[in-house]
Amino acid sequence: MELHMLGTGAGVPTKERNVTAMVMKGVDGKKACWMIDCGEGTQHQILHAPIKAGAITKVFITHLHGDHLYGLPGFLGSRSFQGADQPLTVYGPSGLRPYIEQSLAVSGTHLTYPLTVHEVEEGEIVDDGNWRISCLALDHRMPSFGYRFDEKEQPGRLDRERLLKDDIPSGPWLGDLKEQKTVTLPDGRVVDGRDYVTEPVKGRRIVILGDTRPMPAVADFAKEADLLVHEATFMAGERETADRFAHSTTLDAAEIARQADVSRLLLTHISARYKAADMAGYTEEARSRFPNTKTAADFGVYSLERGDR
């Protein structure tokens, strides 16, 4: 499973960074994708990434500022023009539904697939048996949410080394052992399946935030996440500007990551004032407080494998 960053800038696109969009690829262990935010030009960014619009089955909009939203009508239309027929569900704050409906109606765009729009409130919004998805209200100039993706615990696997060591032969009883049942083998031995199954594998936790001032509730929301994606629009020297526009700095994001005891921190939503030459200092500033920090880049791909912690 991977996180593909399609846009990592804030406010307006630049030659180095498009506005915000990212895609979690492989959420079903295969090719299914979920998109988080869809700033202007996102469908163009998809053309340069190993992602198919038709493979995206869920879209999560953090808030309704244009740099997170203006690409959505174009994406919905292009997904249809490309012949997609798989249903798509879009989640986001109040006001998202009329925005989509009016955009499609005014432009005469007809979709070839079922579209469902859910306007969310704080709390759990999805439980599909494999993933529980929750959202947290953030502190921004308009309603903004962070999304937490919690994967269900995966069952343990048959311990092949232990089977070989105890001379357990192959056969249909291995299925019963995997289900941790007691089995009588052909040679008469009675064995307990619990002795031959590894420990359950903890599910992944990925937390992706919309725009926000630093807020203590995020540390609890992101507790022990495998990856926290946190906006860091400004460096610490722009504290006053960050407060005025309801954003976070590099040190704000790093402090939240430290308090939450996350495994990794990925910084994004970077002000256009920062150029490529500024990025080393920008990243090191956050690392001074939380060492396992990276700064996201457009078309960067970040692993979301189990056990990364």
N, C-alpha and C positions, 0 to 999 in steps of 0.2 A: 504494500500500500504506500502511496506517495502523495505528497502535497506539491502541486504545481502552482507556482506564483505567476499569474498572468499580468498583474499590475501591482506595483508597490509604491506608487507615488501618492501625494496628497493634493487635493484641490484641483490642479490642472495637470494635464499630461506634459511631459518634457521629452527631449530626445533620448534620455536615458531611462525614463520610467513612465509607464502608462498609469492611469488611475486604478483604483483598487478592484481586484478580482483574484480569486484563487480557486483551485479545484482539488478536491480529495479524490484520487483515482484508485480504484480497487477496493471500494468499501464492501463489496461482496466477495472479495478474494479473487475477483476476475477483472472485468473491465468497467463495471458500473462506476459512475462518477457523481459527486455532489459538488455544486458550486457555491461559494460564499462570496457574495457581492458581485456586481456586474456593472462596473463603471463604463463610461463611453469608450467605444473601441474594443471591447472585450472580444467580440466575434472575430475581429481582425487578429487579435493575439492568439486565439484558439487555432487559427490557420498555421501558426508557427510552433505549435505544441502537439505532442502525441495524444491529442484528446479529440474525440468526436462529439459534436453537439448532441447527436441522438443518444449517446451513452450517458448523458447527464439526466438524471431522473429527479433530482431535488435541487432547488436553489434556495439559499438562505440569505436574505437581505438584512443587513445589520441596522440600517437607518436610511432615510429617504433623501439625504443630500445627494446631489447629482453625481459627484465623483464615485458614488457607490451604486448608482441606480440607472443612469442615463443609457447604459448599454443594454438594459433588459429588453425593451421592445424590439430592438434589432435582433437580439439573440433569439427571442421567441419566434420572430418571423423567419429568420434564417433556418432555425431548426425545422420549421414546417416546410420551407421551400426545398430543403434537402431530403424530404420524404419521411421524416421521423413519424412513427405512429405510436411509440411507447409513451404512456402517460407521464406528465411532468407535474410536480407539486412545488409551489413557490410559497415560502414562509417569510414573514416580515412584519413590520409595525403597522398599526392602524393607518389607513390611507393608501396602502399598497394596492388593494383590490381596485378602487376606482381609478388609480393611476394606470394600471394595466388595462382595465376595460376601456377606458377612454382612449388610450394610446392606440389600441388595436382597432377600435371603432372608427376613430378619426382617419386613420391611415388605410382603412379598408383591408386590414390584414386578417386572413382566415387561416386558422390552424388545422393541421391534419391530425392532431393528437388531442386527447383529453387534457385540459389544464385545470388544476385546482389551486386556489389561492387561500392560504390560511393567515389571517392577521393574528399575531401572537401576543400573548401576555407572559409575564414572568412565570417560570415554572417549567415542568416537563411538557413537551409538545409532541414528541414521537416516541413510541416504543414498538419496534417492528419485530421483536424477538431476538434480533442480533445487536441492535443499537438502541440505547436510550438517549434522547437528545433533549437538553434543557436550555433555557435562555435566562439571562440575567439582565435586568434593567441597569443601564450605565448612566454616567453623569456627563451629558453633552448638551449642546444648545437645542437639541430636539430629541424626541425619543430615540434611543439607540440601545441595541442589545448586543450581548456577547452570547455565543453558542458553545455549549459543552457537549461533546460527542463521547459517550461512554459505551464501549463495547462490552458485551456480556462475557463472562468468564468462559473460557474454552475448556472442554473436558480433557483430562490427561490422555496420553497415548500409551499403547502397549510398550512395555520396557523390553525391547528386543534382547539387550544384553542379559537381563535377568532370566528371560526365557531360555536363552542358550546355556547359561550357567546351570540352570536346573534341569536341562535336557527335556524341555517341554516341546513335543513335536508339533509340526504344523497340522492343522485340521480345523474342522468346523467349530471346535470348542474355543478357538481363539476369540471368536465373536462374543461368546459368553464371558470369557475372561475380561475382555475390554469393557463389558458392562458390569464388571466387578462382581460377577456371580461365582458361587462355588461349583467346581467342575470335577467330575470323576473322569480321569484319563483312561485310555485303552489298557494301560498296564495296571490299573486299579488304584493309582494314587489319587487322593482327593486334595485339590489345591484351591486356594482362595484367590479369586481374581483381584482383590484389593492389593495383593502382594506384587502384582505384575503390571500395574498401571501407574504412570508417572503422576506427579502432582498436577492439579488443574493449572492452566495457564491464565494468568490475570489478563483481562481485556485491556485494550488501549484506552487512554483518555486524552483527547485532543481538545484544547480550548482556544477559540478564535474570537477575538473581541472586535467590536466596532469602535468608532471614535469615542474617547472618554477622557475625562480628567482622571487622575489616580484616585482609586477608592478602595477602602479596606475590604469591602465585600468581595472583590475580585480574588483576593488571596484565598478565601474559603471556597469560592466557586471553582478555582483552578487547582485546588489542593492535590499535590502529587501527580499532576498531569505529566504525561510523557512529552507533550509539546504545548507550549503556550505561545500563541501568536498575538503580540501586543503592539498596538500603535505606539510609535515614538516619533511624532511629527517634528519635534524640535530637540536640539541638544540642551544640556542643562543651563547654559548661559542665557537661554531664551525663556526662562521660567515665567516671566511676566506675560510674554506673548502667549505661551501655552495656556496659562490661566484665562487670559482674555478670550481666547477662541475655544476653550474647553477641550484641550488636548493634553497629551502626556509627553514627557521628555524621556530621553534614554535612561536617565537614572530612575525616573518614576517606574518605568517598565521593569528595570532590573530589580528594584526593591520589591515590587510585587512578586516577581519570579522567586526571589530569595525567600520571602515570607511564605509563599505557597509551596516551597520545596519541590518545584517542578524539575523535570529532567533537563529540558532544553528550552531556551527562549529564542524566538525568532522575531526580530523587529521589522516593522513595515510602516506604511503610510508616512513616507518621508517627504518633508517639505522640499519644494522645488528650489529653495535657496541653497541646498546642499548638492554639490557636484561630486563627481567621481573622486576627485582629490581629497574631499572631506571625509570619505567613508571610513578610512582607517581610524581617524580620531573619533568619529561618531561611534564606531563599534567598540573601540577600546574604552570609551567613557562608560558604556554599559557594563563591559567586562570587569571594570574596577569594582563593581558591586556584585555582579553575577557572572562568573567566568564562562559558563557554557552558553554563550550568546553568539548568535549570528545575525547579520543584517541581510534581509531578503533582497534578492535581485529579480528583475523581470526574467521569466523563463527559468528561474532557479527551481530545482527539484529536491525535495527534502524527504528523507525516509521516514515512514511511520510504521516501522516493523515492531512486532511485539518484543518485549524484553529489552528495548533500547535503553531503559533506565539502568 
